[in-house]
Structures are given as C-alpha cells and as structure tokens.
Amino acid sequence: MRLPKKNVLLLALLTGLSLPVAMLSPQYTVPVAHAQQARSTYQGPPWLGFVASRDNKEAVEVASVLKESPAQKAGLAPGDIITTVDETSIKSVRDLKIILRTKVVGDSLEITYTRKNKSLSSTLTLTSTPSPKQLVSSQLMGEKAPDFAFAPITAQHGEAKSTTKLSEIEGKITIIDFWATWCKPCEPFKTQLSKVKGKYKDNLQIVALSSESTKTLAAHVKDHTTPYIVASDASEAIHDRYFVRSIPLIIILDKDHKVRKVITGDDDPALITKSIQALMAN
C-alpha cells in the first residue's frame, strides 16, 4: 500500500507487513520453535502515538496526538516541532525510525521540541503498540465519526462528479468498510456486507473505501455486483482519520453516526450481521 500523502502515524515498523501508514520501531522476528509461546507472551512493538504532518518538509511537526498514547502522556500537542530525541537531532521521520529501531517497550526517550518558538523538553516512555482494533476503538468508540466527502463510483460513469458527505446520510445506521480489490481476506466480509444490505435495503447505508484509483474500482464494480457505495480514497486521508493500519476494517455507526462497533479481519464476518441486527432492534 502507498503511504498516506498528508500524515503519517508514528507507531511501529512491523517486519513483513504492508501497512497503509508508516510505522516506527525495531524489527522483530520470532523463532518457529517458540511460536506458541510468542502468541501468549508477545507485546506489540513500541509506539510514539502521534500523527506527523507531511506538509512540513523541513521538520517533524505533530499534527495530532492519539488518546492514551506515550506522546499524550508526555505532553506533546499539535503544532509541536520535534528537534531532538536522546540528544540526537531530528530532521525527518526517518531519523525517528532509526532511533526507535534501537528501542523496546519500557524504554524512555528524552524529547526536545519547540512550541510557539519556545524550547521545551519531556520524557516519553514507550509502550506497546495497540492492535488495529484496539487502536481504532480507543480513538473512536462512542465518538462521532469523523466526517468526510466521497464520490460514489459506478461501472458506467466512473467517479461521480459531485461528492456526498458522510454527515449528509446521518439518520441511518451506516457501515464504513476499508478494503481493496486485491485483498483476499476482505472477500468474506464483502459477502456479508452484500447480504446485510440486501436485507435492510434503504434502512442501511454502506460506504466501501479503497485507496485504489477510480479506474481500478470502476473496473471492479463492472465485473462484480456491489449493492452498496464504493468510493476511492486515493490520498488515504480518510484512512488516516480512521487510524486504518490493516484491512479489512469495518466500522459500524448508529443513526447518530457514533461509532458502535469495530470489526477487523481477525473477526468472524458474521459479526457484521449480528451487530446490525442489534442496532436495528434498538
């Protein structure tokens, strides 16, 4: 997957995984003989937990800070410019990655940063990177879903000339599906989405977002019957706002568009139908 063009989540670099966000950490390998033990004792790589702006080409600028993250606990705030970590000058995200590759969960970093032209410092203690579900749930569960605009794609006309905002379909239970045409684990979830849309029809809205191009998605829609909205998020700006680290990722909103359920590829696809049934009953 391409990196997001606007922001980059500073979380962890996981060996062998292709993720929609840049991740910072050491690389980890697990001996096959210890696989069972690793499953029970494994901790995610260390993370910083802030979003760095890609618009600032000259420095690492904090765009936003994630809840309950090491960055939040250390007092970092949007607009801060990271200048040094453990007395090492920081000019880019790459500089941070190099430092994090030498660190493990529990290590402390001495961070110097500027805020409104004033130099400040803080100690940041690295904690374990949350799982994709934990990350999204900790940031969005029970909260109003971030608004975004999308242009529905059809096989006949490609991307619609006019866009629709998520807020414009408020009042209906809505599913946001992050997926890709090449994603095999997404297939059983797509099947469930089609079934649940067929059952509830206009009482349910589904918006499926992929970072692929409009051309690729239009071709897919032409060859595969899709009874719900498909749209491109080629910039991955929406992926960023929803903290997408892996796909499939399904986020279910109630009629007020508050986040009520987060489903990942590790879950049973049938959980989609069960979750919608529960919300419809209420």
Order of alpha helices (4+ residues) and beta strands (2+ residues): beta-alpha-beta-beta-beta-alpha-beta-beta-alpha-beta-beta-beta-alpha-beta-beta-beta-beta-beta-alpha-beta-alpha-beta-alpha-beta-beta-alpha
